[in-house]
């Protein structure tokens, strides 16, 4: 990278860093003797508009009795939790101050493996402002199991996501936020994960507009097929999602889908794994009609399903 190009990127990073905040929390924990005592927590957040809305991780603010937001210049503000989206580990915090510096949100669907990114965090609210580490997009569409949730469609990066950086942005060379840092794998050097900004945006905008994130629901439990599984069980289809259970009263139940059906496609999108099916459903809205291509007993069928609100 030429000096002029590097200088331009550094200017961009300096600007976007002013949208990254420290989030300090206090939770009240009860011990085995029923005594209540406060426990401090910390993380990072990203200001996403001029109205004081801050994007962070659900696990950073979950159960917090008090939330303090520290800006890049050391100013401390009181924060209140507007809502959460646990399935994507996203939360929105609001501060009563407007015209703050905010980040521009990008398009995570355009991410490419090998693309240069920068992880920004403000874990301690120290003088000097947020920290920045650099790396590349190592992989996309990763799925990992957290303590309480299965996190899908994550971005993997080798940019160091330090403890306390959860909730901070992963930005591209143009300073646009392409993901929100969420997790690191302990003792695994160079492996961090972030929530694609398109998923985070949908959660955030639902929370800001409605006070909650409403998730569409199909109502099945399924298994990703492979050649080995299909061969073992004598299934004539090598790829797709085998429906192992249909929840009574669910959209899938009402549409006539039964255990043993194999989902091959949603609209014109091939469905080869359960993760792909879930990610496509989560892009839709409650009440939206979708068409599933189903394989059953040697024939393919088109099934119309109306998605419902997740219970």
Buried (B, 14 or more C-beta within 10 A) or exposed (E): EEEEEEEBBEEBBBEBBBBBBBBBBEBEEEEEEEEEEEEEBBBBBBBBBEBBBBBBBBBBBBEBEBBBBBBBEEEEBEBBBBBBBBBBBBBBBBBEBEEBBBBEBBEBEEBEEEBBBBBBBBBBBEEEBBBBBBBBBBEBBBBBEBEEBEBBBBBBBBBBBBEBBBBBBBBBBEBBBBBBBBBBEEEEEEBBBBBBBBBBBBBBBBBBEEEEBBBBBBBBBBBBBEEEEBEEEEBEEEBBBBBEEBBEEBBBBBBBBEEEBBBBBBEEEEBBBBBBBBBBBBBBEBEEEBEBBBBBEEEEBEBEBEBBEBE
